[in-house]
């Protein structure tokens, strides 16, 4: 899950390489304040030419139910 998103975000841009973009936007599911001038995450990304699109898709994930400490010799 990406920071600020309330669900996993998949990269479907087709662009090669990594990109680190920081945007300031309102928190998802937060009550909007009348004095807030920050756009939603979707609106902030649209200004960069990107779009969030909701889809149902299978993703690979690993679920760890618990763990135990194992003694290790130094």
C-alpha positions in Angstrom: 0.0 0.0 0.0 1.3 3.4 -0.9 1.5 6.2 1.7 -1.8 8.1 1.8 -3.8 5.5 -0.1 -6.5 3.5 1.6 -5.8 0.5 -0.7 -3.0 -1.0 -2.8 -2.0 1.1 -5.8 -0.8 -0.7 -8.9 1.4 1.0 -11.5 -0.3 0.7 -14.9 1.4 3.7 -16.5 3.8 1.6 -18.7 6.6 3.9 -17.9 10.0 2.3 -17.2 12.1 3.1 -14.2 11.3 4.5 -10.8 9.9 7.8 -9.9 9.5 9.4 -6.5 6.7 12.1 -6.4 5.6 13.9 -3.4 2.2 15.6 -3.4 0.4 17.4 -0.6 -3.3 16.5 -0.5 -6.1 16.0 1.9 -6.2 12.8 3.8 -8.5 10.1 2.3 -11.8 9.7 4.3 -11.0 12.8 6.4 -13.7 15.3 7.2 -13.1 18.3 4.9 -12.3 21.5 6.7 -13.7 24.7 5.3 -10.3 26.4 5.6 -8.5 23.5 3.9 -7.0 24.4 0.5 -5.4 21.0 -0.2 -7.0 19.0 -3.0 -7.9 15.3 -2.8 -5.3 12.8 -3.8 -7.1 12.1 -7.1 -7.2 15.8 -8.0 -3.5 16.3 -7.0 -2.5 13.4 -9.3 -4.6 14.7 -12.1 -2.6 17.9 -12.1 0.4 15.7 -12.8 -1.4 14.0 -15.7 -2.1 10.8 -13.7 -5.4 9.2 -12.8 -6.4 6.8 -10.1 -8.8 4.2 -11.4 -10.6 1.7 -9.1 -10.4 -1.9 -10.3 -10.8 -5.4 -8.8 -7.7 -7.4 -9.4 -5.9 -10.4 -8.0 -2.7 -9.5 -6.2 0.0 -11.7 -4.7 0.3 -11.2 -0.9 1.9 -12.9 2.1 0.0 -13.2 5.3 2.0 -13.9 8.5 -0.3 -15.1 11.4 2.4 -15.1 14.0 5.9 -15.9 14.9 8.2 -17.5 17.5 11.7 -16.5 18.5 14.3 -19.1 17.7 17.6 -19.1 19.7 20.6 -18.3 17.4 24.2 -18.9 18.4 26.5 -15.8 18.0 
